[in-house]
Amino acid sequence: METTITSRLPFQLQLVVKSVKEHIDSHPLDWDSMDDFCSLAGINRKTLQKAFKQEFGTRISDHQLIRRMEAAAEMLRDGRLSQKQIASKCGYHKPNNFSRAFKKVYKCAPTEWQNECNVRMN
């Protein structure tokens, strides 16, 4: 038997938070602020943050970070760009900050992750 989880949010609010999530998912390298999302959604910060967390079980900033690091991981796997270039594309001016963010998501440094990918591909 398949269990379906139904949202407890009002339908309009569901649509709003889904549109924010879709925006993040389709533009992972954009550094949209909470104010940008509030403008996009047409609701205040507190309502948006609470609704997003309730609907998806994660904070907006955490979802942004995960999607951004997934894009970084793809670029690392591809191997055409240096880590410094990837950090810059992901909006990090300091490679150390990029590495710290990557470790938060993948539990290893970008270099370790890239080396592991190269081992698996060969």
C-alpha positions in Angstrom: 0.0 0.0 0.0 1.4 3.4 -1.0 1.2 6.2 1.5 0.6 9.7 0.2 1.7 12.7 2.3 -0.7 15.5 2.0 0.3 19.1 2.6 -1.3 20.9 5.5 -0.7 24.3 3.8 -3.5 26.1 2.1 -3.5 25.4 -1.6 -2.4 28.9 -2.6 0.5 28.8 -0.2 1.5 25.4 -1.5 1.7 26.9 -5.0 3.8 29.8 -3.7 6.4 27.7 -1.9 6.5 25.2 -4.9 7.3 28.1 -7.2 10.1 29.3 -5.0 11.5 25.7 -4.8 11.2 25.4 -8.6 13.1 28.7 -9.0 15.9 27.5 -6.8 16.0 24.1 -8.6 16.2 25.7 -12.0 18.7 28.5 -11.0 21.0 26.8 -8.5 23.9 29.2 -9.1 21.8 32.4 -8.5 22.3 34.0 -5.2 18.7 35.1 -4.6 18.1 36.6 -1.2 15.1 36.0 1.0 13.8 39.4 -0.1 14.0 38.2 -3.7 11.9 35.1 -2.8 9.4 37.2 -0.8 9.0 39.5 -3.9 8.6 36.5 -6.1 6.1 34.8 -3.8 4.3 38.0 -2.8 4.4 37.1 0.9 6.4 38.1 4.0 9.6 36.5 5.1 8.3 34.7 8.2 5.3 33.1 6.3 7.5 32.0 3.4 10.2 30.5 5.7 7.7 28.7 7.8 5.6 27.4 4.8 8.7 26.2 2.9 10.0 24.3 6.0 6.6 22.8 6.6 6.1 21.7 2.9 9.6 20.4 2.2 11.2 19.7 5.6 14.2 22.0 5.1 15.0 25.7 5.2 15.2 27.7 2.0 18.9 28.5 2.6 19.7 24.8 3.1 17.9 23.9 -0.1 19.7 26.6 -2.0 23.1 25.3 -0.6 22.3 21.7 -1.6 21.3 22.6 -5.1 24.3 24.9 -5.5 26.7 22.2 -4.4 25.0 19.6 -6.6 25.8 21.9 -9.5 29.4 22.2 -8.3 29.7 18.5 -8.0 28.6 18.1 -11.6 31.3 20.6 -12.7 33.9 18.8 -10.6 32.9 15.5 -12.2 33.1 17.1 -15.6 36.7 18.2 -14.9 36.9 21.0 -17.4 37.0 23.8 -14.8 39.4 24.3 -12.0 38.1 24.3 -8.4 38.8 28.0 -8.3 36.6 28.6 -11.4 33.9 26.4 -10.0 33.9 28.3 -6.7 33.6 31.5 -8.7 30.7 30.2 -10.8 29.0 29.1 -7.6 29.4 32.7 -6.3 32.2 32.1 -3.8 35.0 34.7 -4.1 37.2 32.7 -1.7 37.9 29.0 -2.5 38.1 28.2 1.2 34.5 29.3 1.7 33.5 27.2 -1.3 35.3 24.2 0.2 33.6 24.7 3.5 30.2 24.8 1.9 30.9 21.7 -0.2 32.1 19.8 2.9 28.8 20.7 4.7 26.8 19.0 1.9 29.1 16.2 0.8 31.1 15.5 4.0 34.4 15.7 2.1 36.5 18.4 0.4 35.9 19.1 -3.3 39.4 17.6 -4.1 38.6 14.4 -2.3 35.2 14.2 -4.0 36.7 14.8 -7.4 39.4 12.2 -6.9 36.8 9.7 -5.8 34.8 10.4 -9.0 37.9 9.9 -11.1 38.6 6.6 -9.5 35.0 5.4 -10.1 35.2 6.5 -13.8 38.4 4.7 -14.5 
